[in-house]
Amino acid sequence: MDIALLTLLIAGRTTAVTYIVGGLLGALYGELVILGVFALDSSDNFEIWHLLPLLVFMTLAALIGLVIGSILGAISGAATGIVTAAITILAFFPLTPNRAPLYRAIITIAGIIISCTTIYLLAFPLFRWVFPQLMMGLSSIIYTLMPAVIAGLGAWWIGGRMAKWYERQPQNSPQYEHLSAEAGPESPVPAQISTDLDKPHD
């Protein structure tokens, strides 16, 4: 197993998946914010024609959220990927079955901490610069704390998927260890790295 290749795969996959998930969650968050503002402003005098501007604002909010979420997701994913790769190589290479739950818990918790911290530190100055009039009182919590919570939930999902992917790698199987021992250090057994995150676990 090429450790350098494994490191690049873990860091790259984590960054790519977090980039995509960040964009989707950003778009969803943008729509939820618009719905919340619309519900507060139109609770007493709602009319059917209000739906058209609502749809327009929701579309714009989704696009803006998609862009911002993707950028923040890429930054957060890169940081998480580097830490995850370091933890994997230094402490869980190869991964034995009895240590798999510990590995999954550690990289998931690390991902949540990194994602929440990164998004909070980046979202607060960003929203304060774009929407200075909104960054007061409860609004500051909605626009800074909520994205961090959403990012944490996304990191929890991504951490579990990455852990399952790594657990399926050939170098972590007893058969690979047996063949490597028979081949000896002069003839390493080649390992094919899986690239399918969604492959069912046997």
LINPE-V301790 format. One record per pair of residues at least 24 apart in sequence whose C-alpha atoms are under 10 Angstrom apart, sorted by the first residue. I is the first residue (numbers start at 1). J is the second residue. If there is no record, write none. Layout:
# LINPE-V301790
[[I:J] [I:J]]
This chain:
# LINPE-V301790
[[1:94] [1:169] [1:170] [1:171] [1:188] [1:189] [1:190] [1:191] [1:192] [1:193] [2:190] [2:191] [2:193] [3:85] [3:89] [3:93] [4:85] [4:89] [5:193] [6:85] [6:88] [6:89] [6:166] [6:193] [7:81] [7:82] [7:84] [7:85] [7:86] [7:88] [7:89] [8:81] [8:82] [8:85] [9:81] [9:85] [9:193] [9:194] [9:195] [10:80] [10:81] [10:82] [10:83] [10:84] [10:85] [10:86] [10:88] [10:162] [10:163] [10:165] [10:166] [11:77] [11:78] [11:79] [11:80] [11:81] [11:82] [11:83] [11:84] [11:85] [11:86] [12:77] [12:78] [12:81] [12:82] [12:85] [13:77] [13:78] [13:81] [13:158] [13:162] [13:195] [13:197] [14:73] [14:74] [14:76] [14:77] [14:78] [14:79] [14:80] [14:81] [14:82] [14:84] [14:85] [14:111] [14:155] [14:158] [14:159] [14:161] [14:162] [15:73] [15:74] [15:75] [15:76] [15:77] [15:78] [15:79] [15:80] [15:81] [15:82] [16:70] [16:73] [16:74] [16:77] [16:78] [16:81] [17:73] [17:74] [17:77] [17:154] [17:155] [17:158] [17:161] [17:162] [17:197] [18:69] [18:70] [18:71] [18:72] [18:73] [18:74] [18:75] [18:76] [18:77] [18:78] [18:80] [18:81] [18:115] [18:151] [18:154] [18:155] [18:157] [18:158] [18:159] [19:66] [19:69] [19:70] [19:71] [19:72] [19:73] [19:74] [19:75] [19:76] [19:77] [19:78] [20:66] [20:69] [20:70] [20:71] [20:73] [20:74] [20:77] [21:66] [21:69] [21:70] [21:73] [21:74] [21:77] [21:151] [21:154] [21:155] [21:157] [21:158] [22:65] [22:66] [22:67] [22:68] [22:69] [22:70] [22:71] [22:72] [22:73] [22:74] [22:75] [22:76] [22:77] [22:147] [22:150] [22:151] [22:154] [22:155] [23:62] [23:63] [23:64] [23:65] [23:66] [23:67] [23:68] [23:69] [23:70] [23:71] [23:72] [23:73] [23:74] [24:62] [24:63] [24:65] [24:66] [24:67] [24:69] [24:70] [24:73] [25:62] [25:65] [25:66] [25:69] [25:70] [25:73] [25:147] [25:150] [25:151] [25:153] [25:154] [26:61] [26:62] [26:63] [26:64] [26:65] [26:66] [26:67] [26:68] [26:69] [26:70] [26:71] [26:72] [26:73] [26:147] [26:150] [26:151] [27:58] [27:59] [27:60] [27:61] [27:62] [27:63] [27:64] [27:65] [27:66] [27:67] [27:68] [27:69] [27:70] [28:58] [28:61] [28:62] [28:63] [28:65] [28:66] [28:69] [29:61] [29:62] [29:65] [29:66] [29:69] [29:143] [29:146] [29:147] [29:150] [30:57] [30:58] [30:59] [30:60] [30:61] [30:62] [30:63] [30:64] [30:65] [30:66] [30:68] [30:69] [31:55] [31:57] [31:58] [31:59] [31:60] [31:61] [31:62] [31:63] [31:64] [31:65] [32:58] [32:61] [32:62] [33:58] [33:61] [33:62] [33:142] [33:143] [34:58] [34:59] [34:60] [34:61] [34:62] [68:123] [68:126] [69:119] [69:123] [69:147] [69:151] [72:115] [72:118] [72:119] [72:122] [72:123] [72:151] [73:115] [73:118] [73:119] [73:151] [73:154] [73:155] [75:115] [75:118] [75:119] [75:122] [76:111] [76:114] [76:115] [76:116] [76:117] [76:118] [76:119] [76:122] [76:151] [76:155] [77:111] [77:114] [77:115] [77:118] [77:155] [77:158] [79:111] [79:114] [79:115] [79:118] [80:107] [80:108] [80:110] [80:111] [80:112] [80:113] [80:114] [80:115] [80:118] [80:155] [80:159] [81:107] [81:111] [81:159] [81:162] [83:107] [83:110] [83:111] [83:114] [84:108] [84:110] [84:111] [84:159] [84:162] [84:163] [88:163] [88:166] [92:166] [92:172] [93:166] [93:171] [93:172] [94:166] [94:167] [94:169] [94:170] [94:171] [94:172] [94:173] [94:177] [95:166] [95:167] [95:168] [95:169] [95:171] [95:172] [95:173] [96:167] [96:171] [96:172] [96:173] [96:174] [97:167] [97:172] [97:173] [97:174] [100:163] [100:164] [100:166] [100:167] [100:172] [101:163] [101:164] [101:167] [103:159] [103:160] [103:163] [103:164] [103:166] [103:167] [104:159] [104:160] [104:161] [104:162] [104:163] [104:164] [104:166] [104:167] [105:156] [105:159] [105:160] [105:163] [106:159] [106:163] [107:155] [107:156] [107:158] [107:159] [107:160] [107:162] [107:163] [108:152] [108:155] [108:156] [108:157] [108:158] [108:159] [108:160] [108:161] [108:162] [108:163] [109:152] [109:155] [109:156] [109:159] [110:155] [110:156] [110:159] [111:151] [111:152] [111:153] [111:154] [111:155] [111:156] [111:157] [111:158] [111:159] [112:148] [112:149] [112:151] [112:152] [112:153] [112:154] [112:155] [112:156] [112:157] [112:158] [112:159] [113:148] [113:151] [113:152] [113:155] [113:156] [114:151] [114:152] [114:155] [115:147] [115:148] [115:149] [115:150] [115:151] [115:152] [115:153] [115:154] [115:155] [115:156] [116:145] [116:146] [116:147] [116:148] [116:149] [116:150] [116:151] [116:152] [116:153] [116:154] [116:155] [117:145] [117:148] [117:149] [117:151] [117:152] [118:148] [118:151] [119:144] [119:145] [119:146] [119:147] [119:148] [119:149] [119:150] [119:151] [119:152] [120:144] [120:145] [120:146] [120:147] [120:148] [120:149] [120:151] [121:145] [121:148] [122:148] [123:147] [123:148] [124:148] [161:197] [161:198] [162:197] [163:197] [164:197] [164:198] [164:199] [164:200] [164:201] [165:193] [165:194] [165:195] [165:196] [165:197] [165:198] [165:199] [165:200] [165:201] [166:193] [166:194] [166:195] [166:197] [167:201] [168:193] [168:194] [168:196] [168:197] [168:199] [168:200] [168:201] [168:202] [169:193] [169:194] [169:195] [170:194]]
